[in-house]
């Protein structure tokens, strides 16, 4: 894995095996990705050690364009540790934290990267919109299009 190419790095940090599952699904759809790591909290996880490892992972993933930390839940341990870590490395590493991560958001992030978009704030804004727009109920959507 080469980190010499500038691109936004991704860290997926969740409870249980969700992070690995999201990355596995994304890999199935768009292929293997560079500069992507996963972290998982289990019953045995020491939260302070998790936070320290998260900081190391963020620093490793940053090639100059920043890092997006994808977390599963707002105000849960991965999200909180990402925030705490910011205090430690804010002078040396630019990153953003997104909660409520789902597969559409991750796929959009990969697409943004494939298009060469390295503006961290612009990418995050696009991901937040994608996450909101990616949640639909089948029959309501079907009804919208069947009446046209």
OpenMM code with the backbone's topology and positions (N, CA, C; nanometers):
from openmm import Vec3, app, unit

residues = "UNK UNK UNK UNK UNK UNK UNK UNK UNK UNK UNK UNK UNK UNK UNK UNK UNK UNK UNK UNK UNK UNK UNK UNK UNK UNK UNK UNK UNK UNK UNK UNK UNK UNK UNK UNK UNK UNK UNK UNK UNK UNK UNK UNK UNK UNK UNK UNK UNK UNK UNK UNK UNK UNK UNK UNK UNK UNK UNK UNK UNK UNK UNK UNK UNK UNK UNK UNK UNK UNK UNK UNK UNK UNK UNK UNK UNK UNK UNK UNK UNK UNK UNK UNK UNK UNK UNK UNK UNK UNK UNK UNK UNK UNK UNK UNK UNK UNK UNK UNK UNK UNK UNK UNK UNK UNK UNK UNK UNK UNK UNK UNK UNK UNK UNK UNK UNK UNK UNK UNK UNK UNK UNK UNK UNK UNK UNK UNK UNK UNK UNK UNK UNK UNK UNK UNK UNK UNK UNK UNK UNK UNK UNK UNK UNK UNK UNK UNK".split()
positions = [
    Vec3(0.0848, -0.1174, 0.0000),
    Vec3(0.0000, 0.0000, 0.0000),
    Vec3(0.0890, 0.1233, 0.0000),
    Vec3(0.0746, 0.2064, -0.0992),
    Vec3(0.1565, 0.3253, -0.1154),
    Vec3(0.0843, 0.4478, -0.0618),
    Vec3(0.1492, 0.5196, 0.0286),
    Vec3(0.0898, 0.6412, 0.0825),
    Vec3(0.1546, 0.7655, 0.0224),
    Vec3(0.2283, 0.7513, -0.0860),
    Vec3(0.2942, 0.8657, -0.1480),
    Vec3(0.1978, 0.9495, -0.2302),
    Vec3(0.0934, 0.8911, -0.2792),
    Vec3(-0.0053, 0.9621, -0.3605),
    Vec3(-0.0975, 1.0408, -0.2684),
    Vec3(-0.1185, 1.1674, -0.3015),
    Vec3(-0.2065, 1.2485, -0.2191),
    Vec3(-0.3508, 1.2051, -0.2390),
    Vec3(-0.4186, 1.1808, -0.1314),
    Vec3(-0.5604, 1.1518, -0.1319),
    Vec3(-0.6087, 1.1537, 0.0123),
    Vec3(-0.7363, 1.1744, 0.0278),
    Vec3(-0.7952, 1.1724, 0.1612),
    Vec3(-0.7943, 1.0289, 0.2122),
    Vec3(-0.7477, 1.0098, 0.3342),
    Vec3(-0.7481, 0.8782, 0.3970),
    Vec3(-0.8803, 0.8542, 0.4672),
    Vec3(-0.9155, 0.7277, 0.4834),
    Vec3(-1.0403, 0.6894, 0.5494),
    Vec3(-1.0117, 0.5952, 0.6651),
    Vec3(-1.0708, 0.6242, 0.7796),
    Vec3(-1.0685, 0.5340, 0.8940),
    Vec3(-1.2134, 0.5053, 0.9316),
    Vec3(-1.2512, 0.3789, 0.9288),
    Vec3(-1.3864, 0.3377, 0.9656),
    Vec3(-1.3771, 0.2776, 1.1049),
    Vec3(-1.4422, 0.3409, 1.2023),
    Vec3(-1.4326, 0.2994, 1.3421),
    Vec3(-1.5729, 0.2794, 1.3979),
    Vec3(-1.6036, 0.1554, 1.4358),
    Vec3(-1.7393, 0.1216, 1.4779),
    Vec3(-1.7393, 0.0224, 1.5930),
    Vec3(-1.8581, -0.0077, 1.6370),
    Vec3(-1.8797, -0.1150, 1.7343),
    Vec3(-1.8894, -0.2478, 1.6588),
    Vec3(-1.8361, -0.3520, 1.7191),
    Vec3(-1.8463, -0.4849, 1.6582),
    Vec3(-1.7777, -0.4919, 1.5234),
    Vec3(-1.8315, -0.5745, 1.4363),
    Vec3(-1.7691, -0.6012, 1.3066),
    Vec3(-1.8222, -0.5125, 1.1946),
    Vec3(-1.8964, -0.4093, 1.2287),
    Vec3(-1.9562, -0.3237, 1.1274),
    Vec3(-1.8512, -0.2592, 1.0367),
    Vec3(-1.7423, -0.2096, 1.0931),
    Vec3(-1.6386, -0.1436, 1.0128),
    Vec3(-1.5841, -0.2382, 0.9063),
    Vec3(-1.5507, -0.3592, 0.9473),
    Vec3(-1.4989, -0.4574, 0.8514),
    Vec3(-1.6044, -0.4936, 0.7481),
    Vec3(-1.7292, -0.5027, 0.7895),
    Vec3(-1.8376, -0.5343, 0.6971),
    Vec3(-1.8599, -0.4242, 0.5949),
    Vec3(-1.8545, -0.2992, 0.6384),
    Vec3(-1.8691, -0.1873, 0.5449),
    Vec3(-1.7567, -0.1873, 0.4417),
    Vec3(-1.6344, -0.2072, 0.4886),
    Vec3(-1.5217, -0.2082, 0.3959),
    Vec3(-1.5296, -0.3289, 0.3032),
    Vec3(-1.5699, -0.4437, 0.3551),
    Vec3(-1.5844, -0.5630, 0.2718),
    Vec3(-1.6886, -0.5404, 0.1616),
    Vec3(-1.8007, -0.4810, 0.1981),
    Vec3(-1.9052, -0.4531, 0.0986),
    Vec3(-1.8577, -0.3527, -0.0060),
    Vec3(-1.7906, -0.2479, 0.0386),
    Vec3(-1.7393, -0.1477, -0.0550),
    Vec3(-1.6373, -0.2098, -0.1498),
    Vec3(-1.5525, -0.2958, -0.0973),
    Vec3(-1.4517, -0.3624, -0.1801),
    Vec3(-1.5173, -0.4518, -0.2846),
    Vec3(-1.6241, -0.5187, -0.2462),
    Vec3(-1.6978, -0.6028, -0.3406),
    Vec3(-1.7543, -0.5193, -0.4550),
    Vec3(-1.8003, -0.3993, -0.4246),
    Vec3(-1.8656, -0.3138, -0.5240),
    Vec3(-1.7653, -0.2370, -0.6105),
    Vec3(-1.6629, -0.1765, -0.5486),
    Vec3(-1.5717, -0.0888, -0.6234),
    Vec3(-1.4269, -0.1348, -0.6265),
    Vec3(-1.3960, -0.2441, -0.5624),
    Vec3(-1.2593, -0.2948, -0.5627),
    Vec3(-1.1799, -0.2510, -0.4416),
    Vec3(-1.0618, -0.3089, -0.4281),
    Vec3(-0.9740, -0.2821, -0.3141),
    Vec3(-0.9328, -0.1353, -0.3125),
    Vec3(-0.9257, -0.0786, -0.1943),
    Vec3(-0.8949, 0.0627, -0.1756),
    Vec3(-0.7660, 0.0809, -0.0971),
    Vec3(-0.6936, 0.1867, -0.1307),
    Vec3(-0.5749, 0.2261, -0.0551),
    Vec3(-0.6143, 0.3280, 0.0507),
    Vec3(-0.5299, 0.3420, 0.1496),
    Vec3(-0.5457, 0.4403, 0.2558),
    Vec3(-0.6807, 0.4298, 0.3265),
    Vec3(-0.7199, 0.3061, 0.3569),
    Vec3(-0.8421, 0.2798, 0.4331),
    Vec3(-0.8082, 0.1788, 0.5416),
    Vec3(-0.8408, 0.2125, 0.6644),
    Vec3(-0.8239, 0.1199, 0.7762),
    Vec3(-0.9556, 0.1091, 0.8523),
    Vec3(-0.9690, 0.0012, 0.9270),
    Vec3(-1.0862, -0.0171, 1.0127),
    Vec3(-1.0427, -0.0385, 1.1564),
    Vec3(-1.1301, -0.0010, 1.2462),
    Vec3(-1.1113, -0.0255, 1.3895),
    Vec3(-1.2455, -0.0662, 1.4471),
    Vec3(-1.2408, -0.1584, 1.5431),
    Vec3(-1.3648, -0.2063, 1.6031),
    Vec3(-1.3549, -0.2093, 1.7544),
    Vec3(-1.4631, -0.1702, 1.8173),
    Vec3(-1.4743, -0.1820, 1.9623),
    Vec3(-1.5483, -0.3123, 1.9937),
    Vec3(-1.4909, -0.3888, 2.0852),
    Vec3(-1.5553, -0.5114, 2.1326),
    Vec3(-1.5747, -0.5000, 2.2839),
    Vec3(-1.6297, -0.6034, 2.3434),
    Vec3(-1.6476, -0.6029, 2.4896),
    Vec3(-1.5143, -0.5932, 2.5628),
    Vec3(-1.4084, -0.6403, 2.4997),
    Vec3(-1.2763, -0.6423, 2.5640),
    Vec3(-1.1956, -0.5149, 2.5415),
    Vec3(-1.2444, -0.4241, 2.4606),
    Vec3(-1.1674, -0.3059, 2.4215),
    Vec3(-1.1442, -0.2121, 2.5391),
    Vec3(-1.0194, -0.1715, 2.5551),
    Vec3(-0.9827, -0.0663, 2.6478),
    Vec3(-0.9983, 0.0653, 2.5703),
    Vec3(-1.0884, 0.1493, 2.6136),
    Vec3(-1.1230, 0.2700, 2.5381),
    Vec3(-1.0039, 0.3659, 2.5245),
    Vec3(-0.9234, 0.3790, 2.6280),
    Vec3(-0.8066, 0.4678, 2.6179),
    Vec3(-0.7080, 0.4161, 2.5139),
    Vec3(-0.6842, 0.2854, 2.5129),
    Vec3(-0.5952, 0.2265, 2.4126),
    Vec3(-0.6546, 0.2397, 2.2727),
    Vec3(-0.7855, 0.2245, 2.2631),
    Vec3(-0.8546, 0.2430, 2.1355),
    Vec3(-0.8307, 0.3843, 2.0834),
    Vec3(-0.8442, 0.4827, 2.1720),
    Vec3(-0.8225, 0.6222, 2.1341),
    Vec3(-0.6796, 0.6489, 2.0903),
    Vec3(-0.5838, 0.5901, 2.1607),
    Vec3(-0.4433, 0.6068, 2.1236),
    Vec3(-0.4162, 0.5444, 1.9868),
    Vec3(-0.4723, 0.4259, 1.9636),
    Vec3(-0.4556, 0.3591, 1.8346),
    Vec3(-0.5232, 0.4395, 1.7232),
    Vec3(-0.6366, 0.4999, 1.7537),
    Vec3(-0.7067, 0.5812, 1.6549),
    Vec3(-0.6196, 0.6983, 1.6095),
    Vec3(-0.5555, 0.7650, 1.7027),
    Vec3(-0.4667, 0.8761, 1.6694),
    Vec3(-0.3542, 0.8277, 1.5778),
    Vec3(-0.2937, 0.7133, 1.6105),
    Vec3(-0.1869, 0.6573, 1.5268),
    Vec3(-0.2381, 0.6263, 1.3870),
    Vec3(-0.3575, 0.5673, 1.3786),
    Vec3(-0.4146, 0.5317, 1.2484),
    Vec3(-0.4406, 0.6568, 1.1646),
    Vec3(-0.4953, 0.7594, 1.2270),
    Vec3(-0.5228, 0.8849, 1.1554),
    Vec3(-0.3934, 0.9429, 1.1017),
    Vec3(-0.2916, 0.9476, 1.1840),
    Vec3(-0.1632, 1.0015, 1.1402),
    Vec3(-0.1049, 0.9193, 1.0252),
    Vec3(-0.1179, 0.7889, 1.0332),
    Vec3(-0.0662, 0.7008, 0.9281),
    Vec3(-0.1418, 0.7218, 0.7966),
    Vec3(-0.2712, 0.7436, 0.8045),
    Vec3(-0.3548, 0.7567, 0.6853),
    Vec3(-0.3439, 0.8934, 0.6179),
    Vec3(-0.2921, 0.9918, 0.6889),
    Vec3(-0.2857, 1.1275, 0.6342),
    Vec3(-0.1637, 1.1429, 0.5443),
    Vec3(-0.1890, 1.1594, 0.4145),
    Vec3(-0.0802, 1.1804, 0.3188),
    Vec3(-0.0689, 1.3282, 0.2807),
    Vec3(-0.1465, 1.4129, 0.3469),
    Vec3(-0.1414, 1.5556, 0.3191),
    Vec3(-0.2758, 1.6167, 0.2857),
    Vec3(-0.3732, 1.5325, 0.2484),
    Vec3(-0.5065, 1.5822, 0.2139),
    Vec3(-0.6069, 1.5644, 0.3268),
    Vec3(-0.5648, 1.5062, 0.4379),
    Vec3(-0.6529, 1.4863, 0.5517),
    Vec3(-0.7114, 1.3468, 0.5568),
    Vec3(-0.7936, 1.3273, 0.6577),
    Vec3(-0.8540, 1.1964, 0.6850),
    Vec3(-0.9993, 1.2180, 0.7242),
    Vec3(-1.0835, 1.1263, 0.6819),
    Vec3(-1.2215, 1.1236, 0.7295),
    Vec3(-1.2362, 1.0011, 0.8178),
    Vec3(-1.2837, 1.0240, 0.9403),
    Vec3(-1.3116, 0.9149, 1.0328),
    Vec3(-1.4613, 0.8891, 1.0263),
    Vec3(-1.4975, 0.7704, 0.9815),
    Vec3(-1.6376, 0.7297, 0.9714),
    Vec3(-1.6730, 0.6514, 1.0969),
    Vec3(-1.7727, 0.6986, 1.1716),
    Vec3(-1.8148, 0.6278, 1.2930),
    Vec3(-1.9617, 0.5887, 1.2803),
    Vec3(-2.0026, 0.4946, 1.3640),
    Vec3(-2.1398, 0.4440, 1.3523),
    Vec3(-2.2413, 0.5284, 1.4279),
    Vec3(-2.2093, 0.5742, 1.5461),
    Vec3(-2.3085, 0.6420, 1.6304),
    Vec3(-2.2587, 0.7759, 1.6837),
    Vec3(-2.3443, 0.8742, 1.6777),
    Vec3(-2.3164, 1.0039, 1.7368),
    Vec3(-2.2988, 0.9888, 1.8879),
    Vec3(-2.1930, 1.0473, 1.9403),
    Vec3(-2.1636, 1.0514, 2.0840),
    Vec3(-2.1351, 0.9153, 2.1466),
    Vec3(-2.1044, 0.8147, 2.0658),
    Vec3(-2.0620, 0.6845, 2.1175),
    Vec3(-1.9085, 0.6810, 2.1171),
    Vec3(-1.8519, 0.5757, 2.1697),
    Vec3(-1.7064, 0.5700, 2.1922),
    Vec3(-1.6202, 0.6004, 2.0700),
    Vec3(-1.6423, 0.5395, 1.9529),
    Vec3(-1.5552, 0.5747, 1.8396),
    Vec3(-1.5626, 0.7235, 1.8045),
    Vec3(-1.6810, 0.7782, 1.8034),
    Vec3(-1.7023, 0.9201, 1.7741),
    Vec3(-1.6326, 1.0069, 1.8790),
    Vec3(-1.6530, 0.9735, 2.0053),
    Vec3(-1.5926, 1.0510, 2.1139),
    Vec3(-1.4406, 1.0433, 2.1110),
    Vec3(-1.3863, 0.9253, 2.0858),
    Vec3(-1.2410, 0.9099, 2.0820),
    Vec3(-1.1800, 0.9866, 1.9649),
    Vec3(-1.2525, 0.9939, 1.8545),
    Vec3(-1.2046, 1.0734, 1.7412),
    Vec3(-1.1981, 1.2212, 1.7795),
    Vec3(-1.2961, 1.2661, 1.8545),
    Vec3(-1.2960, 1.4039, 1.9015),
    Vec3(-1.1856, 1.4318, 2.0009),
    Vec3(-1.1648, 1.3410, 2.0930),
    Vec3(-1.0573, 1.3553, 2.1917),
    Vec3(-0.9212, 1.3555, 2.1220),
    Vec3(-0.9071, 1.2695, 2.0228),
    Vec3(-0.7811, 1.2612, 1.9494),
    Vec3(-0.7457, 1.3899, 1.8777),
    Vec3(-0.8470, 1.4629, 1.8370),
    Vec3(-0.8241, 1.5878, 1.7649),
    Vec3(-0.7407, 1.6847, 1.8482),
    Vec3(-0.7655, 1.6864, 1.9766),
    Vec3(-0.6903, 1.7759, 2.0647),
    Vec3(-0.5411, 1.7440, 2.0611),
    Vec3(-0.5092, 1.6166, 2.0392),
    Vec3(-0.3698, 1.5732, 2.0416),
    Vec3(-0.2958, 1.6023, 1.9115),
    Vec3(-0.3664, 1.6001, 1.7986),
    Vec3(-0.2960, 1.6092, 1.6695),
    Vec3(-0.3488, 1.7191, 1.5777),
    Vec3(-0.4284, 1.8094, 1.6302),
    Vec3(-0.4889, 1.9122, 1.5457),
    Vec3(-0.3866, 2.0006, 1.4745),
    Vec3(-0.2700, 2.0152, 1.5295),
    Vec3(-0.1673, 2.0996, 1.4677),
    Vec3(-0.0964, 2.0289, 1.3529),
    Vec3(-0.1015, 1.8961, 1.3509),
    Vec3(-0.0243, 1.8209, 1.2521),
    Vec3(-0.1095, 1.7429, 1.1531),
    Vec3(-0.2376, 1.7275, 1.1807),
    Vec3(-0.3213, 1.6423, 1.0965),
    Vec3(-0.4616, 1.7014, 1.0857),
    Vec3(-0.5083, 1.7116, 0.9638),
    Vec3(-0.6427, 1.7636, 0.9392),
    Vec3(-0.7365, 1.6439, 0.9198),
    Vec3(-0.8443, 1.6400, 0.9982),
    Vec3(-0.9425, 1.5336, 0.9775),
    Vec3(-1.0804, 1.5766, 1.0218),
    Vec3(-1.1792, 1.5027, 0.9721),
    Vec3(-1.3193, 1.5258, 1.0059),
    Vec3(-1.3782, 1.3943, 1.0537),
    Vec3(-1.4845, 1.4040, 1.1332),
    Vec3(-1.5494, 1.2861, 1.1896),
    Vec3(-1.6960, 1.2862, 1.1477),
    Vec3(-1.7406, 1.1771, 1.0893),
    Vec3(-1.8794, 1.1626, 1.0457),
    Vec3(-1.9426, 1.0499, 1.1256),
    Vec3(-2.0583, 1.0769, 1.1853),
    Vec3(-2.1330, 0.9711, 1.2544),
    Vec3(-2.2462, 0.9224, 1.1647),
    Vec3(-2.3041, 0.8100, 1.2006),
    Vec3(-2.4150, 0.7552, 1.1229),
    Vec3(-2.3711, 0.6980, 0.9899),
    Vec3(-2.2484, 0.6543, 0.9831),
    Vec3(-2.1929, 0.6052, 0.8573),
    Vec3(-2.2707, 0.4854, 0.8054),
    Vec3(-2.2915, 0.4861, 0.6743),
    Vec3(-2.3568, 0.3732, 0.6084),
    Vec3(-2.2843, 0.3469, 0.4765),
    Vec3(-2.3261, 0.2425, 0.4073),
    Vec3(-2.2586, 0.2050, 0.2833),
    Vec3(-2.2678, 0.3130, 0.1755),
    Vec3(-2.3830, 0.3793, 0.1551),
    Vec3(-2.3856, 0.4859, 0.0543),
    Vec3(-2.2842, 0.5975, 0.0813),
    Vec3(-2.2666, 0.6341, 0.2073),
    Vec3(-2.1691, 0.7383, 0.2406),
    Vec3(-2.0279, 0.6910, 0.2067),
    Vec3(-1.9954, 0.5687, 0.2435),
    Vec3(-1.8618, 0.5171, 0.2168),
    Vec3(-1.8356, 0.5068, 0.0664),
    Vec3(-1.9334, 0.4592, -0.0083),
    Vec3(-1.9172, 0.4498, -0.1539),
    Vec3(-1.9019, 0.5876, -0.2178),
    Vec3(-1.9759, 0.6847, -0.1688),
    Vec3(-1.9625, 0.8208, -0.2205),
    Vec3(-1.8245, 0.8766, -0.1880),
    Vec3(-1.7737, 0.8472, -0.0691),
    Vec3(-1.6397, 0.8941, -0.0327),
    Vec3(-1.5351, 0.8353, -0.1272),
    Vec3(-1.5493, 0.7077, -0.1567),
    Vec3(-1.4567, 0.6431, -0.2499),
    Vec3(-1.4693, 0.7069, -0.3883),
    Vec3(-1.5911, 0.7334, -0.4309),
    Vec3(-1.6126, 0.7978, -0.5612),
    Vec3(-1.5500, 0.9362, -0.5654),
    Vec3(-1.5664, 1.0131, -0.4595),
    Vec3(-1.5061, 1.1466, -0.4527),
    Vec3(-1.3549, 1.1361, -0.4672),
    Vec3(-1.2990, 1.0372, -0.4014),
    Vec3(-1.1545, 1.0176, -0.4069),
    Vec3(-1.1098, 0.9755, -0.5471),
    Vec3(-1.1878, 0.8880, -0.6095),
    Vec3(-1.1548, 0.8418, -0.7449),
    Vec3(-1.1610, 0.9576, -0.8447),
    Vec3(-1.2488, 1.0544, -0.8185),
    Vec3(-1.2590, 1.1727, -0.9040),
    Vec3(-1.1453, 1.2714, -0.8769),
    Vec3(-1.0686, 1.2456, -0.7725),
    Vec3(-0.9558, 1.3317, -0.7411),
    Vec3(-0.9891, 1.4478, -0.6509),
    Vec3(-1.1072, 1.4484, -0.5915),
    Vec3(-1.1454, 1.5576, -0.5025),
    Vec3(-1.0654, 1.5455, -0.3724),
    Vec3(-0.9840, 1.6452, -0.3431),
    Vec3(-0.9028, 1.6439, -0.2219),
    Vec3(-0.9387, 1.7578, -0.1264),
    Vec3(-1.0500, 1.8258, -0.1531),
    Vec3(-1.0956, 1.9310, -0.0632),
    Vec3(-1.1767, 1.8656, 0.0477),
    Vec3(-1.1162, 1.8513, 0.1629),
    Vec3(-1.1749, 1.7754, 0.2733),
    Vec3(-1.3129, 1.8270, 0.3125),
    Vec3(-1.3287, 1.9565, 0.3266),
    Vec3(-1.4578, 2.0112, 0.3681),
    Vec3(-1.5659, 1.9904, 0.2618),
    Vec3(-1.5293, 2.0051, 0.1361),
    Vec3(-1.6253, 1.9833, 0.0275),
    Vec3(-1.6693, 1.8363, 0.0219),
    Vec3(-1.5747, 1.7474, 0.0371),
    Vec3(-1.6080, 1.6041, 0.0370),
    Vec3(-1.7013, 1.5713, 0.1521),
    Vec3(-1.6717, 1.6214, 0.2703),
    Vec3(-1.7562, 1.5941, 0.3866),
    Vec3(-1.8975, 1.6475, 0.3650),
    Vec3(-1.9100, 1.7682, 0.3117),
    Vec3(-2.0433, 1.8230, 0.2831),
    Vec3(-2.1199, 1.7330, 0.1865),
    Vec3(-2.0514, 1.6843, 0.0827),
    Vec3(-2.1154, 1.5937, -0.0130),
    Vec3(-2.1568, 1.4620, 0.0525),
    Vec3(-2.0742, 1.4126, 0.1432),
    Vec3(-2.1053, 1.2864, 0.2113),
    Vec3(-2.2262, 1.3004, 0.3035),
    Vec3(-2.2359, 1.4123, 0.3716),
    Vec3(-2.3502, 1.4335, 0.4601),
    Vec3(-2.4804, 1.4369, 0.3803),
    Vec3(-2.4771, 1.5028, 0.2658),
    Vec3(-2.5942, 1.5066, 0.1791),
    Vec3(-2.6265, 1.3673, 0.1256),
    Vec3(-2.5255, 1.2959, 0.0828),
    Vec3(-2.5446, 1.1602, 0.0306),
    Vec3(-2.6052, 1.0685, 0.1366),
    Vec3(-2.5576, 1.0801, 0.2584),
    Vec3(-2.6109, 0.9961, 0.3658),
    Vec3(-2.7581, 1.0201, 0.3887),
    Vec3(-2.7975, 1.1456, 0.3859),
    Vec3(-2.9390, 1.1795, 0.4052),
    Vec3(-3.0227, 1.1340, 0.2871),
    Vec3(-2.9711, 1.1544, 0.1659),
    Vec3(-3.0456, 1.1198, 0.0451),
    Vec3(-3.0500, 0.9687, 0.0200),
    Vec3(-2.9570, 0.8952, 0.0794),
    Vec3(-2.9482, 0.7515, 0.0545),
    Vec3(-3.0455, 0.6674, 0.1351),
    Vec3(-3.1213, 0.7288, 0.2226),
    Vec3(-3.2166, 0.6538, 0.3049),
    Vec3(-3.3561, 0.6745, 0.2483),
    Vec3(-3.4130, 0.5691, 0.1976),
    Vec3(-3.5448, 0.5750, 0.1327),
    Vec3(-3.6279, 0.4543, 0.1752),
    Vec3(-3.7577, 0.4663, 0.1614),
    Vec3(-3.8491, 0.3544, 0.1838),
    Vec3(-3.9000, 0.3094, 0.0474),
    Vec3(-3.8865, 0.1829, 0.0182),
    Vec3(-3.9125, 0.1283, -0.1148),
    Vec3(-4.0496, 0.1668, -0.1695),
    Vec3(-4.1560, 0.1429, -0.0959),
    Vec3(-4.2904, 0.1637, -0.1504),
    Vec3(-4.3216, 0.3113, -0.1729),
    Vec3(-4.2699, 0.3975, -0.0884),
    Vec3(-4.2892, 0.5405, -0.1104),
    Vec3(-4.2155, 0.5855, -0.2362),
    Vec3(-4.0973, 0.5349, -0.2579),
    Vec3(-4.0222, 0.5683, -0.3790),
    Vec3(-4.0912, 0.5101, -0.5018),
    Vec3(-4.1367, 0.3875, -0.4914),
    Vec3(-4.2058, 0.3214, -0.6015),
    Vec3(-4.3300, 0.4008, -0.6404),
    Vec3(-4.4042, 0.4460, -0.5412),
    Vec3(-4.5257, 0.5215, -0.5662),
    Vec3(-4.4960, 0.6529, -0.6384),
    Vec3(-4.3867, 0.7202, -0.5992),
    Vec3(-4.3490, 0.8462, -0.6656),
    Vec3(-4.3255, 0.8256, -0.8146),
    Vec3(-4.2588, 0.7174, -0.8479),
    Vec3(-4.2214, 0.6948, -0.9873),
    Vec3(-4.3298, 0.6236, -1.0667),
    Vec3(-4.4200, 0.5526, -1.0016),
    Vec3(-4.5246, 0.4812, -1.0749),
    Vec3(-4.6391, 0.5731, -1.1142),
    Vec3(-4.6485, 0.6889, -1.0525),
    Vec3(-4.7568, 0.7823, -1.0862),
    Vec3(-4.7150, 0.8774, -1.1972),
    Vec3(-4.5924, 0.8701, -1.2420),
    Vec3(-4.5428, 0.9612, -1.3471),
    Vec3(-4.5703, 0.9030, -1.4832),
] * unit.nanometer
topology = app.Topology()
chain = topology.addChain("A")
for resn in residues:
    res = topology.addResidue(resn, chain)
    for name in ("N", "CA", "C"):
        topology.addAtom(name, app.Element.getBySymbol(name[0]), res)
